[in-house]
Amino acid sequence: MKIEKYSIGIGDRFGHQGVAQLDAFVKARKLGVDVVPVWNKSNREHILIGTQARDTRHEADGAVKKLGWSSLYYVDADHIGLKTVDSFIEPSDYFTLDVADFIGMEPDPGDLSEFVKFCAKYVGTLSIPGVAGGIEVGKETISAVGRKYLTAAKEAGKIYRHIASVKGKEGFVTEVSTDETNTPQTPVELLFVLAALAMEKVPLQTVAPKFTGQFLKGVDYVGDLGQFAKEFDEDLAVIRYAVAEFGLPQTLKISVHSGSDKFSIYPIIHKSMKKLDAGIHLKTAGTTWLEEVIGLAKSGGEGLRIAKEIYAQSYLRIEELSKPYLTVIDIRETDLPKPAEVNKWGSAEYVRALKHDRNDLLYNRSFRQLVHIGFKVAAEMGERYLEALEKFAPAIAEGVTENIYERHLRPIFLGSD
């Protein structure tokens, strides 16, 4: 199974927006851009909402059937490990192996020695097309990468082989995620992480490194754009080099996690892709859930009441809801309006505070992030929330499609702002 050049991971917390999401890809195809949809949902999200992995498959298959989508599509077991993968194996054909918990674990001395020996020929100034001045590699660099990442690479190998024992080696796409760490990987670290994965015979087709800057949930990139551009170019060059050098799949490409709404880096990504003729996987998730809340608020009446309740409960439970996301949110509580104030808002005020429009003075970055992590509150509403999704489906669907097509697909793959 070979991943296509361009793909986007589309999360859908409650499984109601599959058709609206896919409609964005249909629109892109009419302009001559083929981007493959990948429905992704993590074990944590399934637990919080009360769904199962097969529900994501049912949603994807149903959307494809309804719209007559004739190209490939995938269902991603997002951020899984050995302890959580089994329930995903049957319905999924894309697996994001999350080995963040194993980064920094001291490897077996024999394994480390073998890794250093395997990489010894790269000591010196390594000339990589696309990396100005080459990369300086010392023996201590290789050893340091091995001590930090080798155990994680070994774990990725275990997860991959477990899945392959059930689905067969060619029955799925493998992604390896190293982005949920405290420090970004440099291009030289990425190179030797890929070497370690090649040693483990993991045929990864997408890799999610941690970049410089902050990739916070549902808001724009925070960081030095010039530094990101240089790093992204060099990462693409390193991946191309690693494919040839280590015998990794020709389809290997970068996966940008927490990619939703990173508007300021989309032109950079587009330019780099075109310059190096590279593929890309962009992973989004909560952006569709936020469009649901926006659609409810825009609809007024019961929809607006639900949107306000979601915010009020999230405000009261901010510590609890934030706990799983502390590395990917930056909520300034002093910027959050009191629930009593929000209760006085009309539809327009709520929508303007939540919708990611950097030119709108009412847009509230902290408000948006809090609602982003508040989907557990909606899940606890049960049928009341799901019935509202059905009742206000047209308004919600319009926003979901517009958001993915106009604000993600177009700027990344067509180059329009």
N, C-alpha and C positions, 0 to 999 in steps of 0.2 A: 504494500500500500504506500503510494508516494504522495506526499502533500504537494499541493499546487503552489505556484510562486507567490500568490497573494491570498491572504486569508485573514479573517477577523473572528475572534472569539466573542460570542454574544451571550451574555448571561441573562437569565430571566427568572428572577426569584420565585415568582408564583406560577410560572408556566402558562400564562394567558396571552403572551404577546408574540408567539412564534410567527404567525402570519404577518403581522405588522413589521416585525424585524426582517423577515425574508423579503418583503416587498421592497425594502431599501436596496437589496442586492439585485432584484429584478430591474429596478430603475438604473442602477449602475451598469448592468449588462447592456441595456438599451443604448448606452453611450459608448459601448465597446470595451468596457472594463470588466473582466471576469475576476471576481473576488469570491472566495469560498467561505460560506458561513460555517462556524464551528460553535455549536451550542455547548456552553460550559457551565457547570455547577459543582461546587465543592461539597465535600462530605459535611463540613460545618454548616453550610447553608441548608442542606437537606435536613439536618438534625434540627436546626432552629425553626424551620418552616413545617417540618413533618412530612416531607416528601421522600421519594426514593429515586435511585439512579434511573430506573426504568421509566419514570415519569418524564424525564428529560428526553429520552428516546421517543416516547409517544408524542411529545410536543413537536419535536423536529420532524418526525415522519408525517404527522398530520399537516403541518405547514407546507411541507414539500408537495404532498398530494393535492392540497387545496389550490396551490398556485401553479401546479404543473412544472415545478422546478426540475430540469432535466440534467443538471450538472451535479457534481459530487458535493457532499456535505458531511459533516462529522459531528459526533457527540463526544465531548471531552470529559473524562474523569479528572476533574480539576483539583490539583494540589493533593494527590493521594500518596500514601505510603503503604508499607506492607500490612499495617494494622487495619487499613481502611479500604484497600483496593478490591477485595473479593466481590462485594455487592455491585461493583461497577463493571466487572469484567465482561459479563454477557451483553449488556446494552451499549457499551461504549466501544468506539474504534479509534479513539485518540486519548492518550494518557499523559497527563502532566505530572511527572515524578518530582515530588517535593522532598528535597534532601537537606533543607535548611538546618534542621535540628542536628545534622551530623557534621556540618561545617565547623571546623576547629577541633574536632575530636582527634586525639593523637592516633596515628595509624600504626599498624603492626610494623615493627622495625624491618622485617624482611620485605614486606610490601613496599615500604618507603625506599629501601635500597634498590629494589627492582625498578621502581618508578624513576629514581634518579639516574640509574644506568640507562634506561630506555630513552631518557631525554638528554643524556650527556652530549650528544653530537650537536645540540643546539646552543651550547655555551659559546659566547662571543657576540659579535654584532650580527644579528639575524636580519637579512634583507627580505622584506616582505613588500611586494608591490602594493602601493597605496598607503604605506606608512613612511612618511618622510624621515630620512635619516636612519631608518631601520630600528630594530629593538635590541637593546643591550641585555644580554642574558648571562648571569653568573651562575655558578654551581649552587651558590647559596640561595639564589632566586628560585631555582627548581626545587630545592629542598624545602624552602618555605611554603611554596605552593602545595607541595606534597603533604606537608604536615597539616596544612589548613583544609585542603579539599579532597585528599585521597580517600579518607573514610567515607565522605559523602558520595564520591564516585563509585566506591565499592557497594554502597547501599543502593545506588541507582541501578547497578548491575543486578543486584538481588531482586529488586522490584520488577525490572524488565524481564528477567528470566522466569519469574513467577507468572507474569501475564502471558508470556510466550508459551509456557507449558500448557496453557489452556487454549489460547487463540491461534497459536502458531506464530512463527517469527515474522511472517509477512502480513499478518491479519490486523495490524493497527499502526498508528503513527505515534512515535515516542517524542515527548518533549521533556527536557530536564530543566528544572527551575532552581536557580541559585540566587534569586533576587531578594528573598526575605531574610537579609542579613543586615548588619549595622554599617558595613563599609562596602563601597563599590568595588567591583573587580576592574583592574586595569587591563588593557589589551593583552599584556604579557601574561597576566594571570589567566585570562580567558583562554589563551592559546594552550596553556598547560593543563587547565581543567579539561579541555577537549582532548588532550593527549591521554589524560587519565581515563576518560570515558571510552576512548578508543581502545585502550588496554583492556578495559572491562567488556569490550565487544558490545557496547550499547549503541545501536544504530539510530542515534537521535537525529531527528529531522528539524527540530526547533530547539533553541536554547535561550533561556531567559536570564541574562545577566543582570546584576544590579548596576545601574548607571549612576554617574555623578548627579547630584541634585535630588530633590524630593519628588516622588511620584505618589501624591496623596490621593485618596479616594474621591473621585468625582469633581476635582478642581484642577486648575491649570498647573503645569510644570513650575516648580520653584527651583531656580538655580541659574547658573551662568550659561546662556545659550551658546556662546562661542566655544566654551569648554565641552558642552554636550555635543556640538556639531563635530568637533575634532575627535572626540572619543567614539562617537557613533560611526564615523567614517573608518576609523582604525579597527573597530570591532568587526565591521563588515569585511574589511581586508583580511583580518586574522581568520575569520571563518572560511573565507575562500581558500586561504593558504592551508588551513587545517584539513579541509576536505581532501585536497590533493596529497598532503603530507602524511596524513594518518589513515587514509582510506575510508573516511566517513561518507555518509550518503551525499550524493550530488545535490540533493534537495535541501540540505541543511541551511537554515536561515535564523535570523534573530526573532525572538518573541519579546514584545514590549508589554510587560505586565502593568496593571493599573493604568492602561493606556487611555481610558475614557477621558475626554475633555482636555487632553494635553495640547490645546490649540496652538500654543506658541512654538512647539517643536514639530508640528506636522509639516510645515514647509521645509524644515531641515531634513526630516525623514524622507520626504518626497524627492528632494534634490539629491540626497545620498543614494537612494534607490536607483534613480535614473542614471546617475554618474557611474555607478558600479554595476548596473544591471542586476541588482540584488532583489531577492524576495523579502517579504516581511509578514510577520504574524502580529497583529495587534489584539491584545486581550482586553475586552471591556466586560463589565458586569452590572454594577449598580446603576449605570446611566439609564437603563431601561426601567428599573424600579423607580427612579426619580421622575421619569416621564409619566409613570402611572400616577404618582402623587400630584404632579403638575396638572395632568388631565382631570383628576378628581376635583382639585381646587378650582380649575377653570370652569367646571360644570356647575359649580354653585350648589346650593341646597345640601342634600345628604353627602354629596361628594366633598364639598368644602368642609363640612363638619368632621368627616373622617380625617381629612388632611390635617385639620387643626388638632384633633385628638392624637394623631400620630406624633405631631410635634410636641404637644404638651406632655405626653407620657415619656417621650424620648428625653425631654428636658429634665424631668424628674429622675430619670434612670440613666443619666449620662455616664456615670462611672461604670455601671454594669455593662452598658452597651459598648463603651469605648474599649473595654479590656482586651477583646480579641484583635483590635485594630490599632493599638497604640503606636506602632511603627509606621502607619500609613495614614494617620489623620493629624491635623493640627487645628483643633477647635479652641478658639479663644472665648472662654465663657463670658467675658465682659462684653463681647460683641453679640451675644445671643439675646434676642428680645424675650421678655417675660411672657409666659403663656397667656396671661391676662391681656397683654397688649395684642398678641396674635389673634386672640379671640374676637377682637374688635375689627380685624381686617376684613375687607371684602376679597373677592376672588383675585382681582388684579394685584392687590398688594402682596398676597401670599405667593402668587405665581412669579411676580417680579423679584421677590426675595429669594426664591428657590431656583429659578431658571438661570442657567449659567450664561449670563450676558454681561460681559466685562464693562460694557459701556452704559449699563443701567445703574444709576446711583443707588437704587433700592436693592440691588443684588447683594446678598450677604453670604460670604464664603463659609463662615462658621455655621450659619443656619443650614446651608446646603449639606455640609459634611455631617451634621447631626442627624438630619433626616436620612441621609445615605445609610447610616449604620442603624437606623431605627426600624428596619423591616421586620425585626422580631415583634415589635408592637403590633404591626399590621397582621402578622401571622396569628397573634393571640386573639385578634378580632374574629378569626374563623370565617364562617359563612358570610358574616356581614361584609367583610372586606371583599371576598370573592364575588358576592352578588353585586357589589358596587362596580367591580371591574367589568362585569357583564352589562350592567345598566348603562354605564358611561363609556362603553367600548369604543364608539366612533371618535370621541374627543381624545381618548388615550392613544388609540392606534395612530391617529394623525401625528401626534407628537413623537411617538416612538419611531415611526418611519422617517419623519423629517430629521430627527436627531441623528440617526445612524447615517442617513444618506447625505444630508447637507453638511453636517458638522464633523463627520468622520470619513466616510468613503470619498467624498469629493475632494477635500483638501489633501488627503494622503495619496490617493491614486490618480487624481486628475490635476492636482496642483492648484486648485482654486481655493481662495480664502473663504 
